[in-house]
């Protein structure tokens, strides 16, 4: 699924807003991780071709680190990811 540049920008901004809404306090790590997982699941359900890459890019972290965060949020990962 190829996205137009306009669609990519809109999607990225949406993800940026969603991340900005996540809890950020020191005692809210679990809620933030669950929120990241929810965003990932939403992007996957909507058919985004590269939800890990998009989310990691918005967060400014490597994909491997994002996978670690998502695992901590309760996601079990298969070899295809």
N, CA, C and O atoms as CSV, one atom per row, in Angstrom:
chain,resi,resn,atom,element,x,y,z
A,1,UNK,N,N,0.837,-1.183,0.000
A,1,UNK,CA,C,0.000,0.000,0.000
A,1,UNK,C,C,0.880,1.243,0.000
A,1,UNK,O,O,1.543,1.538,0.994
A,2,UNK,N,N,0.887,1.955,-1.087
A,2,UNK,CA,C,1.635,3.202,-1.171
A,2,UNK,C,C,0.766,4.341,-0.699
A,2,UNK,O,O,-0.391,4.471,-1.099
A,3,UNK,N,N,1.339,5.164,0.156
A,3,UNK,CA,C,0.618,6.332,0.637
A,3,UNK,C,C,1.150,7.560,-0.087
A,3,UNK,O,O,2.348,7.678,-0.348
A,4,UNK,N,N,0.244,8.466,-0.402
A,4,UNK,CA,C,0.681,9.713,-1.010
A,4,UNK,C,C,1.457,10.515,0.037
A,4,UNK,O,O,1.288,10.301,1.237
A,5,UNK,N,N,2.301,11.432,-0.418
A,5,UNK,CA,C,3.027,12.265,0.548
A,5,UNK,C,C,2.092,13.016,1.498
A,5,UNK,O,O,2.399,13.169,2.680
A,6,UNK,N,N,0.955,13.484,0.984
A,6,UNK,CA,C,-0.003,14.178,1.844
A,6,UNK,C,C,-0.561,13.255,2.915
A,6,UNK,O,O,-0.696,13.654,4.072
A,7,UNK,N,N,-0.882,12.033,2.540
A,7,UNK,CA,C,-1.415,11.062,3.501
A,7,UNK,C,C,-0.361,10.715,4.543
A,7,UNK,O,O,-0.680,10.552,5.721
A,8,UNK,N,N,0.897,10.601,4.112
A,8,UNK,CA,C,1.983,10.311,5.049
A,8,UNK,C,C,2.126,11.425,6.081
A,8,UNK,O,O,2.334,11.155,7.264
A,9,UNK,N,N,2.016,12.669,5.638
A,9,UNK,CA,C,2.129,13.811,6.546
A,9,UNK,C,C,0.977,13.818,7.535
A,9,UNK,O,O,1.186,14.013,8.732
A,10,UNK,N,N,-0.241,13.607,7.043
A,10,UNK,CA,C,-1.417,13.583,7.918
A,10,UNK,C,C,-1.296,12.463,8.944
A,10,UNK,O,O,-1.594,12.659,10.122
A,11,UNK,N,N,-0.862,11.295,8.498
A,11,UNK,CA,C,-0.710,10.154,9.403
A,11,UNK,C,C,0.351,10.444,10.453
A,11,UNK,O,O,0.143,10.176,11.636
A,12,UNK,N,N,1.469,10.981,10.038
A,12,UNK,CA,C,2.540,11.306,10.991
A,12,UNK,C,C,2.059,12.325,12.023
A,12,UNK,O,O,2.325,12.166,13.215
A,13,UNK,N,N,1.372,13.346,11.590
A,13,UNK,CA,C,0.858,14.363,12.527
A,13,UNK,C,C,-0.143,13.755,13.499
A,13,UNK,O,O,-0.157,14.103,14.680
A,14,UNK,N,N,-0.976,12.851,13.007
A,14,UNK,CA,C,-1.931,12.163,13.877
A,14,UNK,C,C,-1.188,11.382,14.962
A,14,UNK,O,O,-1.543,11.451,16.139
A,15,UNK,N,N,-0.167,10.649,14.562
A,15,UNK,CA,C,0.618,9.867,15.522
A,15,UNK,C,C,1.321,10.805,16.505
A,15,UNK,O,O,1.378,10.512,17.699
A,16,UNK,N,N,1.849,11.910,16.027
A,16,UNK,CA,C,2.490,12.887,16.916
A,16,UNK,C,C,1.513,13.399,17.968
A,16,UNK,O,O,1.867,13.525,19.140
A,17,UNK,N,N,0.280,13.694,17.548
A,17,UNK,CA,C,-0.742,14.162,18.507
A,17,UNK,C,C,-1.077,13.077,19.518
A,17,UNK,O,O,-1.187,13.343,20.715
A,18,UNK,N,N,-1.238,11.851,19.030
A,18,UNK,CA,C,-1.550,10.740,19.938
A,18,UNK,C,C,-0.452,10.547,20.978
A,18,UNK,O,O,-0.740,10.331,22.155
A,19,UNK,N,N,0.797,10.623,20.547
A,19,UNK,CA,C,1.921,10.461,21.472
A,19,UNK,C,C,1.950,11.610,22.473
A,19,UNK,O,O,2.215,11.396,23.656
A,20,UNK,N,N,1.682,12.819,22.012
A,20,UNK,CA,C,1.677,13.977,22.912
A,20,UNK,C,C,0.612,13.849,24.003
A,20,UNK,O,O,0.755,14.429,25.079
A,21,UNK,N,N,-0.444,13.100,23.730
A,21,UNK,CA,C,-1.530,12.918,24.696
A,21,UNK,C,C,-1.229,11.824,25.729
A,21,UNK,O,O,-1.954,11.692,26.715
A,22,UNK,N,N,-0.174,11.046,25.512
A,22,UNK,CA,C,0.136,9.950,26.429
A,22,UNK,C,C,0.639,10.493,27.764
A,22,UNK,O,O,1.253,11.559,27.817
A,23,UNK,N,N,0.374,9.753,28.844
A,23,UNK,CA,C,0.892,10.167,30.151
A,23,UNK,C,C,2.416,10.235,30.107
A,23,UNK,O,O,3.057,9.405,29.464
A,24,UNK,N,N,2.989,11.211,30.781
A,24,UNK,CA,C,4.438,11.394,30.727
A,24,UNK,C,C,5.086,11.431,32.105
A,24,UNK,O,O,6.305,11.571,32.210
A,25,UNK,N,N,4.296,11.308,33.152
A,25,UNK,CA,C,4.841,11.381,34.496
A,25,UNK,C,C,5.697,10.183,34.850
A,25,UNK,O,O,5.572,9.124,34.235
A,26,UNK,N,N,6.568,10.342,35.841
A,26,UNK,CA,C,7.475,9.256,36.216
A,26,UNK,C,C,6.757,7.993,36.693
A,26,UNK,O,O,7.296,6.896,36.542
A,27,UNK,N,N,5.584,8.114,37.251
A,27,UNK,CA,C,4.851,6.947,37.719
A,27,UNK,C,C,3.887,6.389,36.698
A,27,UNK,O,O,3.083,5.515,37.023
A,28,UNK,N,N,3.948,6.877,35.466
A,28,UNK,CA,C,2.966,6.490,34.461
A,28,UNK,C,C,3.581,5.716,33.287
A,28,UNK,O,O,3.044,5.721,32.179
A,29,UNK,N,N,4.693,5.065,33.542
A,29,UNK,CA,C,5.383,4.332,32.485
A,29,UNK,C,C,4.504,3.253,31.875
A,29,UNK,O,O,4.442,3.125,30.653
A,30,UNK,N,N,3.823,2.473,32.711
A,30,UNK,CA,C,2.977,1.395,32.191
A,30,UNK,C,C,1.872,1.945,31.296
A,30,UNK,O,O,1.593,1.387,30.235
A,31,UNK,N,N,1.246,3.031,31.720
A,31,UNK,CA,C,0.174,3.629,30.920
A,31,UNK,C,C,0.725,4.166,29.603
A,31,UNK,O,O,0.070,4.056,28.566
A,32,UNK,N,N,1.920,4.744,29.635
A,32,UNK,CA,C,2.522,5.261,28.402
A,32,UNK,C,C,2.842,4.117,27.444
A,32,UNK,O,O,2.585,4.215,26.244
A,33,UNK,N,N,3.403,3.031,27.979
A,33,UNK,CA,C,3.723,1.883,27.127
A,33,UNK,C,C,2.462,1.279,26.533
A,33,UNK,O,O,2.445,0.926,25.353
A,34,UNK,N,N,1.411,1.154,27.326
A,34,UNK,CA,C,0.137,0.631,26.790
A,34,UNK,C,C,-0.404,1.563,25.713
A,34,UNK,O,O,-0.966,1.104,24.719
A,35,UNK,N,N,-0.239,2.860,25.906
A,35,UNK,CA,C,-0.671,3.831,24.898
A,35,UNK,C,C,0.097,3.678,23.594
A,35,UNK,O,O,-0.484,3.760,22.512
A,36,UNK,N,N,1.411,3.453,23.696
A,36,UNK,CA,C,2.203,3.219,22.488
A,36,UNK,C,C,1.724,1.967,21.769
A,36,UNK,O,O,1.621,1.944,20.543
A,37,UNK,N,N,1.432,0.932,22.537
A,37,UNK,CA,C,0.916,-0.306,21.945
A,37,UNK,C,C,-0.427,-0.063,21.273
A,37,UNK,O,O,-0.685,-0.598,20.195
A,38,UNK,N,N,-1.281,0.731,21.893
A,38,UNK,CA,C,-2.579,1.058,21.289
A,38,UNK,C,C,-2.400,1.791,19.956
A,38,UNK,O,O,-3.095,1.502,18.982
A,39,UNK,N,N,-1.468,2.735,19.924
A,39,UNK,CA,C,-1.203,3.469,18.681
A,39,UNK,C,C,-0.691,2.512,17.610
A,39,UNK,O,O,-1.133,2.557,16.462
A,40,UNK,N,N,0.249,1.643,17.996
A,40,UNK,CA,C,0.776,0.659,17.047
A,40,UNK,C,C,-0.351,-0.221,16.513
A,40,UNK,O,O,-0.468,-0.422,15.304
A,41,UNK,N,N,-1.174,-0.742,17.414
A,41,UNK,CA,C,-2.281,-1.609,16.991
A,41,UNK,C,C,-3.249,-0.877,16.067
A,41,UNK,O,O,-3.759,-1.455,15.108
A,42,UNK,N,N,-3.494,0.387,16.361
A,42,UNK,CA,C,-4.393,1.179,15.517
A,42,UNK,C,C,-3.813,1.363,14.117
A,42,UNK,O,O,-4.521,1.199,13.124
A,43,UNK,N,N,-2.534,1.702,14.038
A,43,UNK,CA,C,-1.894,1.876,12.731
A,43,UNK,C,C,-1.893,0.562,11.951
A,43,UNK,O,O,-2.093,0.561,10.737
A,44,UNK,N,N,-1.669,-0.546,12.640
A,44,UNK,CA,C,-1.699,-1.858,11.996
A,44,UNK,C,C,-3.101,-2.173,11.477
A,44,UNK,O,O,-3.263,-2.631,10.346
A,45,UNK,N,N,-4.111,-1.925,12.311
A,45,UNK,CA,C,-5.497,-2.202,11.922
A,45,UNK,C,C,-5.930,-1.355,10.727
A,45,UNK,O,O,-6.748,-1.789,9.915
A,46,UNK,N,N,-5.381,-0.154,10.624
A,46,UNK,CA,C,-5.718,0.729,9.504
A,46,UNK,C,C,-4.923,0.390,8.247
A,46,UNK,O,O,-5.110,1.012,7.201
A,47,UNK,N,N,-4.036,-0.599,8.354
A,47,UNK,CA,C,-3.293,-1.039,7.179
A,47,UNK,C,C,-2.051,-0.232,6.867
A,47,UNK,O,O,-1.565,-0.262,5.737
A,48,UNK,N,N,-1.526,0.491,7.849
A,48,UNK,CA,C,-0.299,1.250,7.586
A,48,UNK,C,C,0.805,0.265,7.213
A,48,UNK,O,O,0.978,-0.755,7.881
A,49,UNK,N,N,1.551,0.562,6.154
A,49,UNK,CA,C,2.544,-0.402,5.672
A,49,UNK,C,C,3.750,-0.583,6.602
A,49,UNK,O,O,4.381,-1.640,6.579
A,50,UNK,N,N,4.076,0.397,7.399
A,50,UNK,CA,C,5.260,0.337,8.262
A,50,UNK,C,C,4.972,0.983,9.623
A,50,UNK,O,O,5.572,2.006,9.950
A,51,UNK,N,N,4.074,0.411,10.414
A,51,UNK,CA,C,3.723,1.063,11.684
A,51,UNK,C,C,4.893,1.158,12.660
A,51,UNK,O,O,4.999,2.144,13.390
A,52,UNK,N,N,5.772,0.159,12.691
A,52,UNK,CA,C,6.930,0.230,13.590
A,52,UNK,C,C,7.856,1.375,13.186
A,52,UNK,O,O,8.315,2.141,14.033
A,53,UNK,N,N,8.121,1.482,11.901
A,53,UNK,CA,C,9.015,2.529,11.409
A,53,UNK,C,C,8.431,3.911,11.681
A,53,UNK,O,O,9.146,4.813,12.117
A,54,UNK,N,N,7.156,4.078,11.431
A,54,UNK,CA,C,6.498,5.364,11.660
A,54,UNK,C,C,6.564,5.740,13.136
A,54,UNK,O,O,6.985,6.846,13.475
A,55,UNK,N,N,6.160,4.844,13.999
A,55,UNK,CA,C,6.117,5.138,15.427
A,55,UNK,C,C,7.520,5.411,15.972
A,55,UNK,O,O,7.710,6.350,16.746
A,56,UNK,N,N,8.496,4.607,15.577
A,56,UNK,CA,C,9.871,4.826,16.030
A,56,UNK,C,C,10.395,6.175,15.536
A,56,UNK,O,O,11.087,6.882,16.269
A,57,UNK,N,N,10.068,6.523,14.309
A,57,UNK,CA,C,10.511,7.793,13.746
A,57,UNK,C,C,9.928,8.971,14.517
A,57,UNK,O,O,10.645,9.920,14.838
A,58,UNK,N,N,8.645,8.917,14.811
A,58,UNK,CA,C,8.003,9.999,15.562
A,58,UNK,C,C,8.607,10.105,16.965
A,58,UNK,O,O,8.806,11.206,17.480
A,59,UNK,N,N,8.892,8.966,17.571
A,59,UNK,CA,C,9.477,8.964,18.910
A,59,UNK,C,C,10.958,9.343,18.902
A,59,UNK,O,O,11.507,9.746,19.928
A,60,UNK,N,N,11.601,9.211,17.737
A,60,UNK,CA,C,13.022,9.512,17.635
A,60,UNK,C,C,13.900,8.437,18.247
A,60,UNK,O,O,14.970,8.721,18.786
A,61,UNK,N,N,13.429,7.181,18.156
A,61,UNK,CA,C,14.187,6.058,18.702
A,61,UNK,C,C,14.345,4.982,17.628
A,61,UNK,O,O,13.584,4.953,16.661
A,62,UNK,N,N,15.334,4.096,17.796
A,62,UNK,CA,C,15.473,2.987,16.843
A,62,UNK,C,C,14.294,2.018,16.951
A,62,UNK,O,O,13.676,1.896,18.009
A,63,UNK,N,N,13.993,1.340,15.860
A,63,UNK,CA,C,12.895,0.373,15.825
A,63,UNK,C,C,13.095,-0.704,16.895
A,63,UNK,O,O,12.140,-1.102,17.562
A,64,UNK,N,N,14.343,-1.178,17.060
A,64,UNK,CA,C,14.601,-2.219,18.061
A,64,UNK,C,C,14.207,-1.767,19.467
A,64,UNK,O,O,13.681,-2.557,20.250
A,65,UNK,N,N,14.457,-0.518,19.781
A,65,UNK,CA,C,14.084,0.008,21.099
A,65,UNK,C,C,12.560,0.071,21.227
A,65,UNK,O,O,12.009,-0.235,22.284
A,66,UNK,N,N,11.886,0.468,20.146
A,66,UNK,CA,C,10.424,0.500,20.164
A,66,UNK,C,C,9.867,-0.895,20.405
A,66,UNK,O,O,8.936,-1.063,21.192
A,67,UNK,N,N,10.425,-1.890,19.739
A,67,UNK,CA,C,9.973,-3.267,19.928
A,67,UNK,C,C,10.127,-3.668,21.391
A,67,UNK,O,O,9.250,-4.332,21.945
A,68,UNK,N,N,11.225,-3.275,22.017
A,68,UNK,CA,C,11.427,-3.561,23.440
A,68,UNK,C,C,10.332,-2.911,24.274
A,68,UNK,O,O,9.802,-3.532,25.196
A,69,UNK,N,N,9.988,-1.661,23.955
A,69,UNK,CA,C,8.919,-0.965,24.682
A,69,UNK,C,C,7.576,-1.669,24.487
A,69,UNK,O,O,6.817,-1.848,25.440
A,70,UNK,N,N,7.291,-2.062,23.258
A,70,UNK,CA,C,6.019,-2.724,22.983
A,70,UNK,C,C,5.955,-4.091,23.666
A,70,UNK,O,O,4.897,-4.501,24.144
A,71,UNK,N,N,7.071,-4.781,23.708
A,71,UNK,CA,C,7.109,-6.057,24.446
A,71,UNK,C,C,6.804,-5.821,25.919
A,71,UNK,O,O,6.075,-6.593,26.541
A,72,UNK,N,N,7.356,-4.766,26.464
A,72,UNK,CA,C,7.103,-4.434,27.869
A,72,UNK,C,C,5.628,-4.117,28.104
A,72,UNK,O,O,5.114,-4.286,29.210
A,73,UNK,N,N,4.967,-3.663,27.065
A,73,UNK,CA,C,3.538,-3.348,27.175
A,73,UNK,C,C,2.664,-4.583,27.001
A,73,UNK,O,O,1.440,-4.498,27.093
A,74,UNK,N,N,3.290,-5.733,26.750
A,74,UNK,CA,C,2.521,-6.961,26.687
A,74,UNK,C,C,2.375,-7.597,25.331
A,74,UNK,O,O,1.634,-8.569,25.187
A,75,UNK,N,N,3.057,-7.079,24.333
A,75,UNK,CA,C,2.955,-7.610,22.982
A,75,UNK,C,C,3.985,-8.725,22.805
A,75,UNK,O,O,5.171,-8.523,23.066
A,76,UNK,N,N,3.543,-9.880,22.371
A,76,UNK,CA,C,4.518,-10.920,22.024
A,76,UNK,C,C,4.774,-10.826,20.531
A,76,UNK,O,O,3.835,-10.703,19.745
A,77,UNK,N,N,6.026,-10.881,20.139
A,77,UNK,CA,C,6.419,-10.633,18.767
A,77,UNK,C,C,6.841,-11.924,18.099
A,77,UNK,O,O,7.522,-12.764,18.687
A,78,UNK,N,N,6.417,-12.055,16.859
A,78,UNK,CA,C,6.828,-13.204,16.056
A,78,UNK,C,C,8.068,-12.862,15.254
A,78,UNK,O,O,8.563,-11.736,15.300
A,79,UNK,N,N,8.552,-13.827,14.535
A,79,UNK,CA,C,9.758,-13.624,13.735
A,79,UNK,C,C,9.541,-12.632,12.595
A,79,UNK,O,O,10.501,-12.044,12.097
A,80,UNK,N,N,8.296,-12.442,12.182
A,80,UNK,CA,C,8.031,-11.568,11.042
A,80,UNK,C,C,8.171,-10.096,11.380
A,80,UNK,O,O,8.127,-9.252,10.485
A,81,UNK,N,N,8.339,-9.773,12.643
A,81,UNK,CA,C,8.428,-8.366,13.023
A,81,UNK,C,C,9.834,-8.010,13.255
A,81,UNK,O,O,10.133,-6.863,13.587
